[in-house]
């Protein structure tokens, strides 16, 4: 999935090996600080969060706190 909202800066595409539309990560520099990070899914939904919230999510992923979720989804 490509989010065509103007001003979104693409950061990463998750999966990318298919044509079904993949979750993507964007930065919206024009958004309020608490909504600057945008994650879209392959169903057209989006989540917006602050850079601090996203940093916490990344930190949790790096330390393995989210591993059980990834295993359960597999």
C-alpha positions as a Markdown table, in Angstrom:
| # | Residue | x | y | z |
|---|---|---|---|---|
| 1 | Unk | 0.0 | 0.0 | 0.0 |
| 2 | Unk | 1.3 | 3.4 | -0.8 |
| 3 | Unk | -0.2 | 6.2 | 1.3 |
| 4 | Unk | -0.6 | 9.2 | -1.1 |
| 5 | Unk | -1.2 | 11.8 | 1.6 |
| 6 | Unk | 0.8 | 14.9 | 0.7 |
| 7 | Unk | 3.8 | 15.7 | 2.8 |
| 8 | Unk | 4.4 | 12.2 | 4.3 |
| 9 | Unk | 8.0 | 11.2 | 4.1 |
| 10 | Unk | 8.4 | 7.4 | 3.6 |
| 11 | Unk | 10.8 | 5.7 | 6.0 |
| 12 | Unk | 10.2 | 1.9 | 5.7 |
| 13 | Unk | 7.9 | -0.7 | 4.0 |
| 14 | Unk | 7.3 | -3.9 | 5.9 |
| 15 | Unk | 7.2 | -7.0 | 3.7 |
| 16 | Unk | 7.3 | -5.4 | 0.2 |
| 17 | Unk | 7.5 | -8.9 | -1.4 |
| 18 | Unk | 3.9 | -8.9 | -2.7 |
| 19 | Unk | 1.4 | -6.7 | -4.4 |
| 20 | Unk | -1.2 | -6.9 | -1.7 |
| 21 | Unk | -0.3 | -3.7 | 0.0 |
| 22 | Unk | 2.2 | -3.7 | 2.8 |
| 23 | Unk | 2.3 | -1.8 | 6.1 |
| 24 | Unk | 4.5 | 1.3 | 5.8 |
| 25 | Unk | 6.1 | 3.8 | 8.2 |
| 26 | Unk | 6.1 | 7.5 | 7.5 |
| 27 | Unk | 7.1 | 10.8 | 9.1 |
| 28 | Unk | 4.6 | 13.7 | 8.7 |
| 29 | Unk | 6.7 | 16.8 | 9.4 |
| 30 | Unk | 3.6 | 19.0 | 9.1 |
| 31 | Unk | 1.7 | 17.1 | 11.8 |
| 32 | Unk | 1.5 | 18.1 | 15.5 |
| 33 | Unk | 4.3 | 16.6 | 17.5 |
| 34 | Unk | 2.1 | 14.0 | 19.1 |
| 35 | Unk | 0.9 | 12.7 | 15.7 |
| 36 | Unk | 4.1 | 13.0 | 13.6 |
| 37 | Unk | 4.9 | 9.2 | 13.1 |
| 38 | Unk | 2.4 | 7.5 | 10.8 |
| 39 | Unk | 2.1 | 3.7 | 10.4 |
| 40 | Unk | -0.3 | 2.5 | 7.7 |
| 41 | Unk | -1.6 | -1.1 | 7.3 |
| 42 | Unk | -2.6 | -3.0 | 4.3 |
| 43 | Unk | -6.3 | -2.4 | 5.0 |
| 44 | Unk | -6.0 | 1.4 | 4.6 |
| 45 | Unk | -6.0 | 2.1 | 8.4 |
| 46 | Unk | -3.4 | 4.4 | 10.0 |
| 47 | Unk | -1.9 | 4.9 | 13.5 |
| 48 | Unk | -0.3 | 8.2 | 14.4 |
| 49 | Unk | 2.0 | 8.7 | 17.4 |
| 50 | Unk | 4.7 | 10.9 | 18.7 |
| 51 | Unk | 8.4 | 10.3 | 18.0 |
| 52 | Unk | 8.8 | 9.5 | 21.7 |
| 53 | Unk | 6.0 | 6.8 | 21.6 |
| 54 | Unk | 7.6 | 5.3 | 18.5 |
| 55 | Unk | 11.0 | 5.3 | 20.2 |
| 56 | Unk | 9.5 | 3.4 | 23.1 |
| 57 | Unk | 8.0 | 0.9 | 20.6 |
| 58 | Unk | 11.4 | 0.4 | 18.9 |
| 59 | Unk | 13.2 | 0.0 | 22.2 |
| 60 | Unk | 10.7 | -2.6 | 23.3 |
| 61 | Unk | 11.2 | -4.5 | 20.0 |
| 62 | Unk | 15.0 | -4.3 | 20.4 |
| 63 | Unk | 14.9 | -5.8 | 23.9 |
| 64 | Unk | 12.6 | -8.6 | 22.9 |
| 65 | Unk | 9.5 | -7.5 | 24.7 |
| 66 | Unk | 7.5 | -7.9 | 21.5 |
| 67 | Unk | 8.9 | -11.3 | 20.5 |
| 68 | Unk | 5.9 | -13.2 | 21.9 |
| 69 | Unk | 3.5 | -11.2 | 19.7 |
| 70 | Unk | 5.5 | -12.0 | 16.6 |
| 71 | Unk | 5.6 | -15.7 | 17.4 |
| 72 | Unk | 1.9 | -15.8 | 18.2 |
| 73 | Unk | 1.1 | -14.2 | 14.8 |
| 74 | Unk | 3.3 | -16.6 | 12.8 |
